[in-house]
Amino acid sequence: MRAGGTKFAIHLMCTNCLRRKVQTLDVPAADDAPTCVDELVGSQILGQMRFSCQGCESIIGEIIAINQITSELAA
């Protein structure tokens, strides 16, 4: 196991009302856990995320960007 997990900012857009939202995803430290955006995209973690628009209550969102949050940004 590695020390600490990896944190990502998932930028989403509601496919109904086009509102944008940013969700933070904390990936716990594990030997096979993604450590960068490319590994996250290739994993099954994104498929397990749930989206709900606070504006129109739609449950369908589209991922428009993913950023890794570094420790300097998280502080």
Secondary structure by P-SEA (a helix, b strand, c coil): cccbbbbbbbbbbccccbbbbbbbbbbcccccccccaaaaaaccccccbbbbbccccccbbbbcbbbbbcccccc
